[in-house]
């Protein structure tokens, strides 16, 4: 009996505390605003036309009482009306009803509602101005969350489970990315050390569908027509400065050269394009070529000079 009486007393005490908090007109106005929208102190200051110190002091009291919570968003801290747990929901609903009734007695509340519309419109305009300023710059400047890596990771997740060959795989950075979704990846390289290192790395990362094979990319140790997709990434070489930088023995391909070679090899539906060109010397370009052969698909990309 004593335990239940104590709980009832605590609930009454909590309600009385909440009622004492909404006895202040400023706190009522703040709570009614936060009931409608999550706001920063600066936005509340614009709506309420009150000093920032006054608003911050009232928010501290409301937060301590568990009526308001906050979160950080960039440089700002946003405040919102706190959600009660399921057990306290009935009491909270009664409190909100009293809050609305208290607000009806304050003539400033109606003005606050109109001022809030203006503030939210400004917020939307600020966001719109941000994107307007970026118009024409996407892809040419850094945009948070927008990168080739992010795009590549997304496309990998969408890739169907294929049997893929990665020719000239090196230690297999691309192979391991492909193995996340592929049915099987066969990584081929002519360096025994690369194959050993890549195999060990695949085991460490738990890739059971990734196999490294020692061999030449011109005569890969793969059964003909046994793969769905072939990658030659940075495996076709390059141009004069690359010979000194990377010990290359081939001076590179033009788009027409690559198109002609794929055609002679029996590929159809050939597409080539320069997808990137570095601004710094030696101005490497990324040349992408896509082609199909007997219902099989191949992709090749390499660096070339401008």
N, C-alpha and C positions, 0 to 999 in steps of 0.2 A: 504493500500500500504506500509506504514511504517513497519507494522508487518511482512509482507512477505519479505520485503527487509532485515529486521533484521535476520529472519530465514536463508535466503540465505547467509548473512554475517557470521553467526555463523557456518554454514556448511563449508564455505570456510576456516574460521579460524581453524576449527577442522581438515580439510584436510591438511592445511599448518602445523599445529602442528604435525600431524602424519608424514608428509614428513620430518620435521626437526628432528624427532626422528630417522628415518631410514637413516639420513645422516651420522650417526656414524656406522662404520663397525662392531663393537662389538655387537651393538644392532640388526643389521641386522642378524648376525650369530645366536644370541640368539632367535630371532623371528622365523627364519627358522627352528631351532631345535624344538622349541615348537609347530610349525605348524605340525611337524611329530609325536611328542611324549611328554607326560607329564613327566617332569624331576625334580629332586632335584638339589639344588645348587652344591652339591658334584659331581653329574653326569655331569652337565654342565661344571664344572671345569675340569673334566677328558677329556671331548670332546674338549673343547676350549683351554686347556693348558694355562689358564689365572688365575691370583690370585683370590681367593674367594671374597675378598673385592671389586674388580673391577666388578665381575659378580653381586654381591648383590646390588651395587650402580646402575648399569644399570637396573636391575630388578625393583628396587624401582621407577625409572623414568617411565618405561614401565607400571608398575602397576598404578601409579598415573595418567597416560594418558588414562587408561582404555583399554589398549591393551593386558594386561596380568592379569590373576587372579591366586590365589593359594588356596590350601587346606592342612590341616594337615593330615598326614598319619603316625601314630605311632610317632616315634621320628623325622621324616622328614617332611618338607614342600614341597609339589609338585607344580610346576608351569606349567601353560598351556596357550595357546593362547586364549584370551577371545572371547566368541561368541557374536556377535552383535544381537540386536533385529531385528525384521523383517523390521522395517522402515529404519534401517541403513544398511541393507544387501547389496544393490547396491554399496554404498560408500565403504563398507568393501571389497567387491570383487575387486574393482578398486585398493584399497590399497594393497591387497594381490598380485595383478598382478605387481604393482610397486615394492613390496618387492622381488618377484621372479626375476624381472629384475635387481634390485640392487645386489642380490645374485650372478647373473651370472658374475658380474664384479669383484667378490672377489674370488681369487684362493683358499682361506682357506675353502670356503664352501664345495667344493668337498671332502676335507680331513675331514671336520666335519662330513659329511655323513658316511664315512667309520668308523670314530671313534665312531659315534653313534651306529653303528651295533655292535661294540665290547662291548660297555657299556651295551646295551640291552642283549647281549649274557651273560655277567657277571651277570646281574640281574636274568636271567633265571636259570643260574647255581647256584646262591645263593639260589633261591627258591627250586631247585632240591636237593641241599645239605641238606637243612632243612628237607625235607621229607625223604631223605636217612638216616639222623641221627635218625629219628623217627621209621625207619623200625624195626619191632619186638617189639616196645614199645607201640603201640596203645592198649588201653584197660588196660594197666598196670600203666600208668602215666597220669597226667592231660593234656588234649589236649583242647585248647580253642574251645568252641562250640560243643564239643563232651562229652556228659554226659548221664547217665541213665535217668535223668529227661528230657533232651531234646529228647531222643529217645522215652521215654514214652509218652510225650506230642504229638509227631508226630504220634505215633501209635494210640493214642486216636482220633486224628483228622481223621484218616483213618477208624475208626471203623464204621460199618454199624449201623443203628438205631435198637438196640435190646432191649428186655425186660430183665433186669439184676437183679439178686439178690446178694446182698453183705451181707453175713452171718458173724456175729461177727463184725459188722461195726464200733462199737465204736461211736465216734462223727461224723464219716462219711467223713473223708478226701478223701478216695478212692471213696466213693459214689458220692461225689460232682464232682470229676474229671470225673467219668464215665457219670454223668448226662449232661455234656456238649454236648455229642453226642447221648446218649442212648434215645430210645423211652420212656422208663420208668426204674427207678431204685428203688428197694425195699430194704431198709437198715434195717437189723434185728439185735437187740442187746438185751441182757437180763438185762441190766441196765436201769432203768426207767429214771435216770438222764441223761444218755448218749442219750437216745431217745429224751427226751425233749430238751436237748441242741442242738442236731443235727437238729431237726425239726425247731427250732428257727433260726439256722444258715442258713438252706436251704431257709427259707422265706426271710431272710435278703439279701441273694444273688439272690433271684428271681427264684429259681428252682421250677417250677410247676410240673415237671416230677419226683421229688424225694420224696418218701414216707418212713417215718420211722415207724417201727413196733416193739413193745415190744414182745420178745419171745425167745425161746431156739433154738439154731442152729441145735440141733438134731431132733427137731420137729418144724420147722419154720412155722409161721403163713402165709403160702403161698399155694395156690391151686396147687396140683401136676401137673406137665407138663405144667405150665402156664408161664414159663420163658425160655428164650433162652440160657442164660449164668449165671453160678453161680460162685461167687468169695468167697473163704475163705482165706483171707489174714491176716496172723499173728493171726489166730484163732485156729490153732492146736498147741498144746504145748508139749513141749520143752525138756529141759534136766536139769540135777541137778542144775548148778549155776542159771538157770532161775527161779527155785523154790524160791530161796532166793531173787532174784532181782525183780521178778514180781509176786510173790505169785502164781506161777503155780502149778497145781496139777498133771500134766502129764509130764512124763520125756522125751517125744519126740518120733519121728518116724524115722525109717530108710527108705531108698527108697523102699526096699523090703516090709516093713510093709505097707507103704502107697499104693504101687502097689497091694498088697494082699487085703487090705480093699476096694479099689475101685472095684476090680474084684468081691468080694463077694457082693457088693452093686449093681451089675448089669451093671457096666460101661465097655465099650470096648475101643479099640484103646488107651490104657493107655500109657502115656509117663511120665517118671520122670527124673529129672536131678538136680544136685546141681549147681545153677547159680552164687553163690557168697559165699565166705568164708572170714570172717573178720580176719585180721592179729593179732589183739589184743585179749587178754583174755577177755571173755570166748570163743572166736573163734566161734561166731555164724555163722551158714550156712543158706543160703536161698535155700530151697528145693522147686522146682517147679514141680507140677504134672498137667497134662492135660488129660482129658478123655471125652468120648462121651457116651450118653445114649439115646436110642430111638430118634436119630436125634437131640438130645439136647446136648449142649456143656457145660462143666464145667471146671473151673480152680481153683486150690487151691495152696496157697503158705504159708510157715510159716518158722519161725526161728528154727533151731535145733543146737545142740552142736556137736563139732567135737569129 
